[in-house]
Amino acid sequence: MKRGLLACSIVMLTFIGSFVNAQEGFRGPGPDVVTVDAAKGLRDDYPVILKGKIERFLGDEKYLFTDETGSIIVEIDDRLWRGLSVDQNDMIEITGEIDRGLRRIEIEASGIKKM
């Protein structure tokens, strides 16, 4: 009986602790919404939010993303989709960061949502 009560108490404390931790963290302003054109001028690892459309799949988790100012390649890991389905007519919001290489600039997505 005491073991069962102890086990139940540990489970409840773990559950409550995980709920409290989910509520913690910074709740102030985050990355700014930027255009594709503006994103191309930002430094590596700079956090951004883009609003626009995915024009097409390029392979290997890469997509051509466009807004009213231009196009850029966005890398969207398969796990980020979480059942979301979009086509080239859907407005989406991509949260991520600039991934700058020697001859290319991409966005590495950390989140995606349909507008």
N, C-alpha and C positions, 0 to 999 in steps of 0.2 A: 504494500500500500504506500509506504513512504517513498519507495523508488518510483512508483507511478506518479505520485504527486510532484516529486523532484523533476522527473522527466517532463511532465506537463508544464511546470514552472519555467524550465529552461527553454522549451519551445515557445512559450508565450513571450518571454523576455527577448528572445531572438527576433520574433515577429515584430514586436513593438519597436525594438531597436532599429530594425531595417526600415520600418515606416517613418520613424523620426529622422533617420539619415536621408530618406528620400525628400524630406521637406527642407533640408539644409542646403546651404550654398549661396552663391551670389545671385541676387535677384535684380540687379541694376541693368543698365543698358548693355547690349551686346554688340555684335558686329553691325556695321552699317549696310544698308542695301546699296549696292553699287551696280553700275552698268558694266557690260562686257568690256567696253572701251576703257573705262576707268580701271577695271581689274587688271588689264594688261600692263598698266603702269605701276602697280603696287609691288612691294618687296615680297620675297619668298616667305611663306608661312603666315602671311597676313590674313586674318579672318575676314570673310566676306559673306554676304547674302546676295544671290542673284535671282531675279525674277524674269521669266521668259518661257521659252518652249524648247523641247528636245526635237531637233529636226530628224536625226537618224542615229541608229546604233552603228558604231564603228568597229566593234569587236573587242574582246578582252576587257569588259567592263567600262569601255570608253564610249562616250556619246557626244555628238555635235550639238551644242547648246547655243541658242540665239536669242537676242533681244533686239530692241530697235536700233542699237548702236553697232552690232556686229556679232561674230561667232567665236566660240572658244570650245576647246575639248574639256569635257568634265568626266572624271573617273568616279563612277558610282559603284561601290562594292555591292555585290548581290544581296548581302544581308540587310542593306538599308532599304530595300524595296518593301519588305514586310507586307506583301500581298497587294501593294499599290499598283494600279495599272493606269498608264498614261499613253497617249498617242501624240502625234505632232501638232494636234489642235489644242491640247490642254495646256493652260498656264500653270507653271509650277514654280516653287521656290526652292532653291538649292542653298543650303548652308554648308560652308566648307572653308578651305584656305587655299591660298595661292601656292602652286607647286611649280617653281621656276627652275628650268634646266639651262644648259648652255645655249641650245637653239630652239627651245620651246617653252611655252607657258601653258599650264593647265590648271584646272580647279580640282582639288581632291575633296570630294563631297563627304560630309559627316552627317547630313540629313537631307531629306527630300519630302516635300508635301505638295499636294494638289491645291491650287487656289480656287 
